[in-house]
Amino acid sequence: MEHRREAIRGVAGCLIALIGGAAGMLAWAPYGRRGIFGGFEGEAEWNVLWLGLPVMMLGGITAGVTLFALLWGKWRQALGAAVLLTALVGFGVAFDVLAGPPSTCGPVC
């Protein structure tokens, strides 16, 4: 019975990580569309793809793992995942990974 419970927990953890990654990708999509496919004079900002997408997907996966660890009462694992999530947020802010191309309308917008 214990093996079955561990197997169910493992499958649930993988599904939560998959859902977190998909949520991160969906959260990234508007920034990716704007950063890659349009901007001032057709200029693309590839950092949105090369940095933004991995950071958002890893952030979604890490958030899912954190919640999963909290639900199962694994406080040390949840704390470790929360530290990793904080580091990902810090990296994203420091490198402005979701910044698209400059605005075309200037300060009037």
N, CA, C and O atoms as a GROMACS GRO file, in nm:
protein
  436
    1MET      N    1   0.082  -0.120   0.000
    1MET     CA    2   0.000   0.000   0.000
    1MET      C    3   0.087   0.126   0.000
    1MET      O    4   0.053   0.226  -0.064
    2GLU      N    5   0.199   0.120   0.072
    2GLU     CA    6   0.288   0.237   0.080
    2GLU      C    7   0.350   0.269  -0.056
    2GLU      O    8   0.369   0.386  -0.089
    3HIS      N    9   0.381   0.166  -0.135
    3HIS     CA   10   0.438   0.188  -0.267
    3HIS      C   11   0.337   0.256  -0.359
    3HIS      O   12   0.372   0.342  -0.440
    4ARG      N   13   0.213   0.216  -0.345
    4ARG     CA   14   0.108   0.277  -0.426
    4ARG      C   15   0.091   0.424  -0.391
    4ARG      O   16   0.075   0.508  -0.480
    5ARG      N   17   0.095   0.457  -0.263
    5ARG     CA   18   0.083   0.595  -0.218
    5ARG      C   19   0.200   0.679  -0.270
    5ARG      O   20   0.180   0.793  -0.313
    6GLU      N   21   0.320   0.625  -0.267
    6GLU     CA   22   0.438   0.696  -0.318
    6GLU      C   23   0.427   0.717  -0.469
    6GLU      O   24   0.464   0.823  -0.520
    7ALA      N   25   0.376   0.616  -0.540
    7ALA     CA   26   0.358   0.629  -0.684
    7ALA      C   27   0.256   0.737  -0.717
    7ALA      O   28   0.277   0.816  -0.809
    8ILE      N   29   0.148   0.740  -0.643
    8ILE     CA   30   0.046   0.844  -0.666
    8ILE      C   31   0.103   0.981  -0.635
    8ILE      O   32   0.077   1.077  -0.708
    9ARG      N   33   0.178   0.992  -0.528
    9ARG     CA   34   0.240   1.119  -0.492
    9ARG      C   35   0.339   1.164  -0.600
    9ARG      O   36   0.346   1.283  -0.632
   10GLY      N   37   0.415   1.070  -0.655
   10GLY     CA   38   0.510   1.103  -0.762
   10GLY      C   39   0.440   1.150  -0.888
   10GLY      O   40   0.483   1.248  -0.950
   11VAL      N   41   0.335   1.082  -0.927
   11VAL     CA   42   0.260   1.123  -1.046
   11VAL      C   43   0.195   1.260  -1.023
   11VAL      O   44   0.195   1.344  -1.113
   12ALA      N   45   0.140   1.281  -0.904
   12ALA     CA   46   0.078   1.411  -0.874
   12ALA      C   47   0.183   1.523  -0.877
   12ALA      O   48   0.155   1.632  -0.927
   13GLY      N   49   0.301   1.496  -0.825
   13GLY     CA   50   0.408   1.596  -0.829
   13GLY      C   51   0.449   1.629  -0.970
   13GLY      O   52   0.471   1.746  -1.002
   14CYS      N   53   0.460   1.529  -1.055
   14CYS     CA   54   0.495   1.554  -1.196
   14CYS      C   55   0.386   1.634  -1.266
   14CYS      O   56   0.415   1.724  -1.344
   15LEU      N   57   0.260   1.601  -1.238
   15LEU     CA   58   0.150   1.676  -1.299
   15LEU      C   59   0.147   1.821  -1.253
   15LEU      O   60   0.121   1.912  -1.332
   16ILE      N   61   0.175   1.843  -1.126
   16ILE     CA   62   0.177   1.981  -1.074
   16ILE      C   63   0.292   2.058  -1.136
   16ILE      O   64   0.276   2.175  -1.170
   17ALA      N   65   0.408   1.995  -1.152
   17ALA     CA   66   0.521   2.061  -1.218
   17ALA      C   67   0.488   2.092  -1.364
   17ALA      O   68   0.523   2.199  -1.413
   18LEU      N   69   0.422   2.001  -1.432
   18LEU     CA   70   0.381   2.024  -1.571
   18LEU      C   71   0.281   2.138  -1.581
   18LEU      O   72   0.292   2.223  -1.670
   19ILE      N   73   0.185   2.141  -1.492
   19ILE     CA   74   0.086   2.249  -1.490
   19ILE      C   75   0.154   2.382  -1.459
   19ILE      O   76   0.120   2.485  -1.518
   20GLY      N   77   0.250   2.382  -1.366
   20GLY     CA   78   0.323   2.505  -1.334
   20GLY      C   79   0.402   2.555  -1.452
   20GLY      O   80   0.404   2.675  -1.479
   21GLY      N   81   0.468   2.465  -1.524
   21GLY     CA   82   0.542   2.505  -1.644
   21GLY      C   83   0.451   2.562  -1.752
   21GLY      O   84   0.485   2.661  -1.817
   22ALA      N   85   0.336   2.499  -1.770
   22ALA     CA   86   0.239   2.550  -1.868
   22ALA      C   87   0.185   2.686  -1.826
   22ALA      O   88   0.165   2.773  -1.910
   23ALA      N   89   0.161   2.704  -1.696
   23ALA     CA   90   0.114   2.834  -1.648
   23ALA      C   91   0.220   2.941  -1.669
   23ALA      O   92   0.187   3.054  -1.707
   24GLY      N   93   0.346   2.907  -1.646
   24GLY     CA   94   0.455   3.001  -1.672
   24GLY      C   95   0.463   3.039  -1.818
   24GLY      O   96   0.486   3.155  -1.851
   25MET      N   97   0.445   2.940  -1.906
   25MET     CA   98   0.448   2.968  -2.049
   25MET      C   99   0.330   3.056  -2.090
   25MET      O  100   0.346   3.148  -2.171
   26LEU      N  101   0.213   3.030  -2.035
   26LEU     CA  102   0.096   3.113  -2.066
   26LEU      C  103   0.113   3.255  -2.013
   26LEU      O  104   0.068   3.350  -2.077
   27ALA      N  105   0.176   3.270  -1.898
   27ALA     CA  106   0.202   3.404  -1.844
   27ALA      C  107   0.304   3.477  -1.929
   27ALA      O  108   0.300   3.600  -1.938
   28TRP      N  109   0.397   3.405  -1.991
   28TRP     CA  110   0.500   3.464  -2.074
   28TRP      C  111   0.447   3.504  -2.212
   28TRP      O  112   0.499   3.598  -2.273
   29ALA      N  113   0.347   3.436  -2.263
   29ALA     CA  114   0.301   3.450  -2.401
   29ALA      C  115   0.274   3.594  -2.444
   29ALA      O  116   0.319   3.632  -2.552
   30PRO      N  117   0.203   3.676  -2.368
   30PRO     CA  118   0.181   3.814  -2.416
   30PRO      C  119   0.311   3.893  -2.431
   30PRO      O  120   0.325   3.973  -2.523
   31TYR      N  121   0.405   3.871  -2.340
   31TYR     CA  122   0.534   3.940  -2.349
   31TYR      C  123   0.614   3.889  -2.468
   31TYR      O  124   0.680   3.966  -2.537
   32GLY      N  125   0.607   3.760  -2.491
   32GLY     CA  126   0.679   3.701  -2.603
   32GLY      C  127   0.626   3.749  -2.736
   32GLY      O  128   0.704   3.779  -2.827
   33ARG      N  129   0.495   3.756  -2.748
   33ARG     CA  130   0.436   3.803  -2.874
   33ARG      C  131   0.476   3.946  -2.902
   33ARG      O  132   0.515   3.980  -3.014
   34ARG      N  133   0.468   4.030  -2.800
   34ARG     CA  134   0.502   4.170  -2.817
   34ARG      C  135   0.652   4.189  -2.837
   34ARG      O  136   0.694   4.277  -2.913
   35GLY      N  137   0.734   4.110  -2.770
   35GLY     CA  138   0.878   4.128  -2.779
   35GLY      C  139   0.940   4.073  -2.905
   35GLY      O  140   1.038   4.128  -2.955
   36ILE      N  141   0.884   3.966  -2.959
   36ILE     CA  142   0.944   3.902  -3.076
   36ILE      C  143   0.881   3.951  -3.206
   36ILE      O  144   0.952   3.972  -3.304
   37PHE      N  145   0.750   3.968  -3.208
   37PHE     CA  146   0.681   3.995  -3.333
   37PHE      C  147   0.641   4.140  -3.353
   37PHE      O  148   0.551   4.168  -3.432
   38GLY      N  149   0.700   4.229  -3.286
   38GLY     CA  150   0.661   4.367  -3.314
   38GLY      C  151   0.727   4.463  -3.220
   38GLY      O  152   0.768   4.429  -3.109
   39GLY      N  153   0.735   4.579  -3.266
   39GLY     CA  154   0.794   4.684  -3.188
   39GLY      C  155   0.833   4.797  -3.280
   39GLY      O  156   0.787   4.804  -3.394
   40PHE      N  157   0.913   4.882  -3.233
   40PHE     CA  158   0.955   4.999  -3.310
   40PHE      C  159   1.033   4.954  -3.432
   40PHE      O  160   1.138   4.891  -3.419
   41GLU      N  161   0.983   4.986  -3.549
   41GLU     CA  162   1.044   4.952  -3.678
   41GLU      C  163   1.074   4.803  -3.691
   41GLU      O  164   1.175   4.764  -3.750
   42GLY      N  165   0.987   4.722  -3.638
   42GLY     CA  166   1.001   4.578  -3.650
   42GLY      C  167   1.115   4.519  -3.568
   42GLY      O  168   1.153   4.404  -3.589
   43GLU      N  169   1.170   4.596  -3.477
   43GLU     CA  170   1.282   4.549  -3.395
   43GLU      C  171   1.233   4.444  -3.296
   43GLU      O  172   1.138   4.468  -3.221
   44ALA      N  173   1.298   4.330  -3.295
   44ALA     CA  174   1.263   4.223  -3.203
   44ALA      C  175   1.357   4.228  -3.083
   44ALA      O  176   1.475   4.262  -3.096
   45GLU      N  177   1.305   4.194  -2.969
   45GLU     CA  178   1.384   4.187  -2.846
   45GLU      C  179   1.396   4.039  -2.810
   45GLU      O  180   1.305   3.983  -2.748
   46TRP      N  181   1.506   3.976  -2.848
   46TRP     CA  182   1.521   3.832  -2.833
   46TRP      C  183   1.545   3.789  -2.688
   46TRP      O  184   1.532   3.671  -2.657
   47ASN      N  185   1.580   3.882  -2.600
   47ASN     CA  186   1.596   3.847  -2.459
   47ASN      C  187   1.464   3.797  -2.400
   47ASN      O  188   1.463   3.718  -2.306
   48VAL      N  189   1.354   3.844  -2.457
   48VAL     CA  190   1.223   3.798  -2.410
   48VAL      C  191   1.210   3.647  -2.433
   48VAL      O  192   1.149   3.577  -2.352
   49LEU      N  193   1.267   3.598  -2.542
   49LEU     CA  194   1.263   3.454  -2.571
   49LEU      C  195   1.372   3.379  -2.497
   49LEU      O  196   1.344   3.279  -2.430
   50TRP      N  197   1.496   3.424  -2.507
   50TRP     CA  198   1.610   3.350  -2.454
   50TRP      C  199   1.619   3.356  -2.302
   50TRP      O  200   1.670   3.262  -2.241
   51LEU      N  201   1.572   3.463  -2.241
   51LEU     CA  202   1.576   3.472  -2.095
   51LEU      C  203   1.436   3.463  -2.033
   51LEU      O  204   1.416   3.395  -1.933
   52GLY      N  205   1.340   3.532  -2.093
   52GLY     CA  206   1.206   3.540  -2.035
   52GLY      C  207   1.134   3.407  -2.028
   52GLY      O  208   1.078   3.372  -1.924
   53LEU      N  209   1.134   3.333  -2.138
   53LEU     CA  210   1.061   3.206  -2.141
   53LEU      C  211   1.116   3.105  -2.039
   53LEU      O  212   1.039   3.048  -1.963
   54PRO      N  213   1.248   3.082  -2.036
   54PRO     CA  214   1.297   2.986  -1.935
   54PRO      C  215   1.271   3.032  -1.791
   54PRO      O  216   1.237   2.950  -1.706
   55VAL      N  217   1.287   3.161  -1.765
   55VAL     CA  218   1.264   3.209  -1.629
   55VAL      C  219   1.118   3.191  -1.590
   55VAL      O  220   1.089   3.149  -1.478
   56MET      N  221   1.026   3.222  -1.680
   56MET     CA  222   0.884   3.208  -1.648
   56MET      C  223   0.845   3.061  -1.633
   56MET      O  224   0.768   3.027  -1.543
   57MET      N  225   0.897   2.974  -1.720
   57MET     CA  226   0.863   2.832  -1.707
   57MET      C  227   0.923   2.772  -1.580
   57MET      O  228   0.855   2.698  -1.509
   58LEU      N  229   1.049   2.802  -1.552
   58LEU     CA  230   1.110   2.751  -1.429
   58LEU      C  231   1.041   2.809  -1.306
   58LEU      O  232   1.027   2.740  -1.204
   59GLY      N  233   1.000   2.934  -1.315
   59GLY     CA  234   0.926   2.994  -1.204
   59GLY      C  235   0.793   2.924  -1.180
   59GLY      O  236   0.756   2.900  -1.065
   60GLY      N  237   0.722   2.891  -1.287
   60GLY     CA  238   0.596   2.818  -1.273
   60GLY      C  239   0.616   2.680  -1.216
   60GLY      O  240   0.540   2.636  -1.130
   61ILE      N  241   0.719   2.611  -1.263
   61ILE     CA  242   0.749   2.477  -1.210
   61ILE      C  243   0.787   2.486  -1.063
   61ILE      O  244   0.740   2.406  -0.981
   62THR      N  245   0.872   2.583  -1.030
   62THR     CA  246   0.916   2.598  -0.891
   62THR      C  247   0.801   2.636  -0.800
   62THR      O  248   0.793   2.588  -0.687
   63ALA      N  249   0.711   2.722  -0.847
   63ALA     CA  250   0.594   2.757  -0.766
   63ALA      C  251   0.507   2.634  -0.742
   63ALA      O  252   0.456   2.614  -0.631
   64GLY      N  253   0.490   2.551  -0.844
   64GLY     CA  254   0.413   2.427  -0.827
   64GLY      C  255   0.478   2.332  -0.730
   64GLY      O  256   0.410   2.272  -0.646
   65VAL      N  257   0.609   2.317  -0.739
   65VAL     CA  258   0.682   2.229  -0.647
   65VAL      C  259   0.672   2.282  -0.504
   65VAL      O  260   0.656   2.205  -0.409
   66THR      N  261   0.681   2.414  -0.489
   66THR     CA  262   0.670   2.474  -0.356
   66THR      C  263   0.533   2.444  -0.295
   66THR      O  264   0.524   2.402  -0.180
   67LEU      N  265   0.428   2.465  -0.373
   67LEU     CA  266   0.294   2.438  -0.322
   67LEU      C  267   0.274   2.290  -0.291
   67LEU      O  268   0.211   2.254  -0.191
   68PHE      N  269   0.327   2.205  -0.377
   68PHE     CA  270   0.315   2.061  -0.355
   68PHE      C  271   0.386   2.020  -0.226
   68PHE      O  272   0.332   1.942  -0.148
   69ALA      N  273   0.506   2.073  -0.205
   69ALA     CA  274   0.580   2.041  -0.082
   69ALA      C  275   0.506   2.092   0.041
   69ALA      O  276   0.504   2.024   0.144
   70LEU      N  277   0.446   2.209   0.031
   70LEU     CA  278   0.369   2.261   0.144
   70LEU      C  279   0.247   2.173   0.173
   70LEU      O  280   0.215   2.147   0.289
   71LEU      N  281   0.180   2.128   0.068
   71LEU     CA  282   0.063   2.043   0.088
   71LEU      C  283   0.098   1.911   0.156
   71LEU      O  284   0.019   1.860   0.235
   72TRP      N  285   0.215   1.856   0.128
   72TRP     CA  286   0.255   1.729   0.186
   72TRP      C  287   0.333   1.748   0.316
   72TRP      O  288   0.379   1.650   0.375
   73GLY      N  289   0.347   1.871   0.361
   73GLY     CA  290   0.413   1.896   0.489
   73GLY      C  291   0.564   1.882   0.486
   73GLY      O  292   0.626   1.861   0.589
   74LYS      N  293   0.623   1.894   0.369
   74LYS     CA  294   0.769   1.886   0.354
   74LYS      C  295   0.824   2.029   0.362
   74LYS      O  296   0.850   2.092   0.260
   75TRP      N  297   0.842   2.078   0.484
   75TRP     CA  298   0.875   2.220   0.505
   75TRP      C  299   1.013   2.256   0.455
   75TRP      O  300   1.031   2.365   0.400
   76ARG      N  301   1.110   2.170   0.471
   76ARG     CA  302   1.245   2.201   0.422
   76ARG      C  303   1.249   2.207   0.271
   76ARG      O  304   1.312   2.296   0.214
   77GLN      N  305   1.184   2.114   0.204
   77GLN     CA  306   1.180   2.116   0.059
   77GLN      C  307   1.104   2.239   0.009
   77GLN      O  308   1.142   2.300  -0.091
   78ALA      N  309   0.997   2.275   0.078
   78ALA     CA  310   0.921   2.394   0.040
   78ALA      C  311   1.005   2.519   0.058
   78ALA      O  312   1.000   2.610  -0.025
   79LEU      N  313   1.082   2.525   0.164
   79LEU     CA  314   1.169   2.640   0.187
   79LEU      C  315   1.277   2.649   0.080
   79LEU      O  316   1.306   2.758   0.031
   80GLY      N  317   1.337   2.536   0.045
   80GLY     CA  318   1.437   2.535  -0.062
   80GLY      C  319   1.379   2.579  -0.195
   80GLY      O  320   1.442   2.657  -0.268
   81ALA      N  321   1.260   2.531  -0.228
   81ALA     CA  322   1.195   2.571  -0.352
   81ALA      C  323   1.157   2.719  -0.349
   81ALA      O  324   1.166   2.787  -0.451
   82ALA      N  325   1.116   2.769  -0.234
   82ALA     CA  326   1.083   2.911  -0.222
   82ALA      C  327   1.207   2.998  -0.239
   82ALA      O  328   1.199   3.105  -0.298
   83VAL      N  329   1.321   2.953  -0.188
   83VAL     CA  330   1.446   3.027  -0.208
   83VAL      C  331   1.483   3.029  -0.357
   83VAL      O  332   1.525   3.132  -0.409
   84LEU      N  333   1.467   2.915  -0.424
   84LEU     CA  334   1.494   2.910  -0.568
   84LEU      C  335   1.398   3.002  -0.644
   84LEU      O  336   1.440   3.071  -0.737
   85LEU      N  337   1.272   3.003  -0.606
   85LEU     CA  338   1.175   3.091  -0.670
   85LEU      C  339   1.212   3.237  -0.650
   85LEU      O  340   1.200   3.318  -0.742
   86THR      N  341   1.257   3.272  -0.531
   86THR     CA  342   1.302   3.408  -0.504
   86THR      C  343   1.423   3.444  -0.590
   86THR      O  344   1.432   3.556  -0.641
   87ALA      N  345   1.515   3.351  -0.607
   87ALA     CA  346   1.632   3.375  -0.692
   87ALA      C  347   1.590   3.395  -0.837
   87ALA      O  348   1.645   3.481  -0.906
   88LEU      N  349   1.494   3.318  -0.885
   88LEU     CA  350   1.444   3.335  -1.022
   88LEU      C  351   1.378   3.471  -1.041
   88LEU      O  352   1.399   3.537  -1.143
   89VAL      N  353   1.301   3.513  -0.944
   89VAL     CA  354   1.238   3.645  -0.951
   89VAL      C  355   1.346   3.754  -0.952
   89VAL      O  356   1.338   3.848  -1.030
   90GLY      N  357   1.446   3.739  -0.866
   90GLY     CA  358   1.555   3.836  -0.863
   90GLY      C  359   1.630   3.842  -0.996
   90GLY      O  360   1.662   3.951  -1.044
   91PHE      N  361   1.656   3.726  -1.055
   91PHE     CA  362   1.722   3.722  -1.186
   91PHE      C  363   1.636   3.790  -1.292
   91PHE      O  364   1.687   3.867  -1.374
   92GLY      N  365   1.506   3.762  -1.290
   92GLY     CA  366   1.416   3.822  -1.388
   92GLY      C  367   1.409   3.973  -1.375
   92GLY      O  368   1.405   4.044  -1.476
   93VAL      N  369   1.408   4.022  -1.253
   93VAL     CA  370   1.403   4.167  -1.231
   93VAL      C  371   1.537   4.230  -1.268
   93VAL      O  372   1.539   4.336  -1.332
   94ALA      N  373   1.646   4.168  -1.229
   94ALA     CA  374   1.779   4.225  -1.255
   94ALA      C  375   1.808   4.236  -1.404
   94ALA      O  376   1.867   4.334  -1.448
   95PHE      N  377   1.769   4.136  -1.481
   95PHE     CA  378   1.798   4.136  -1.624
   95PHE      C  379   1.678   4.181  -1.708
   95PHE      O  380   1.685   4.178  -1.830
   96ASP      N  381   1.571   4.221  -1.643
   96ASP     CA  382   1.451   4.271  -1.711
   96ASP      C  383   1.411   4.178  -1.826
   96ASP      O  384   1.400   4.220  -1.941
   97VAL      N  385   1.390   4.052  -1.791
   97VAL     CA  386   1.372   3.948  -1.892
   97VAL      C  387   1.240   3.960  -1.969
   97VAL      O  388   1.226   3.898  -2.075
   98LEU      N  389   1.145   4.036  -1.920
   98LEU     CA  390   1.018   4.050  -1.991
   98LEU      C  391   1.006   4.184  -2.061
   98LEU      O  392   0.897   4.220  -2.108
   99ALA      N  393   1.114   4.259  -2.070
   99ALA     CA  394   1.109   4.390  -2.136
   99ALA      C  395   1.102   4.368  -2.287
   99ALA      O  396   1.187   4.301  -2.345
  100GLY      N  397   1.002   4.423  -2.347
  100GLY     CA  398   0.988   4.416  -2.491
  100GLY      C  399   1.061   4.529  -2.557
  100GLY      O  400   1.138   4.600  -2.493
  101PRO      N  401   1.038   4.547  -2.686
  101PRO     CA  402   1.101   4.657  -2.757
  101PRO      C  403   1.050   4.791  -2.706
  101PRO      O  404   0.944   4.797  -2.643
  102PRO      N  405   1.121   4.898  -2.732
  102PRO     CA  406   1.077   5.030  -2.684
  102PRO      C  407   0.941   5.069  -2.744
  102PRO      O  408   0.906   5.027  -2.854
  103SER      N  409   0.869   5.148  -2.669
  103SER     CA  410   0.737   5.194  -2.714
  103SER      C  411   0.750   5.287  -2.834
  103SER      O  412   0.845   5.364  -2.843
  104THR      N  413   0.654   5.280  -2.925
  104THR     CA  414   0.660   5.358  -3.047
  104THR      C  415   0.596   5.496  -3.032
  104THR      O  416   0.617   5.581  -3.119
  105CYS      N  417   0.522   5.519  -2.928
  105CYS     CA  418   0.449   5.646  -2.920
  105CYS      C  419   0.512   5.747  -2.826
  105CYS      O  420   0.458   5.857  -2.810
  106GLY      N  421   0.623   5.715  -2.763
  106GLY     CA  422   0.694   5.811  -2.678
  106GLY      C  423   0.624   5.835  -2.546
  106GLY      O  424   0.548   5.751  -2.500
  107PRO      N  425   0.650   5.950  -2.485
  107PRO     CA  426   0.597   5.977  -2.351
  107PRO      C  427   0.447   6.011  -2.349
  107PRO      O  428   0.390   6.024  -2.241
  108VAL      N  429   0.384   6.025  -2.464
  108VAL     CA  430   0.243   6.060  -2.471
  108VAL      C  431   0.155   5.945  -2.423
  108VAL      O  432   0.046   5.968  -2.371
  109CYS      N  433   0.200   5.824  -2.440
  109CYS     CA  434   0.122   5.706  -2.402
  109CYS      C  435   0.102   5.707  -2.256
  109CYS      O  436   0.038   5.616  -2.201
   0.00000   0.00000   0.00000
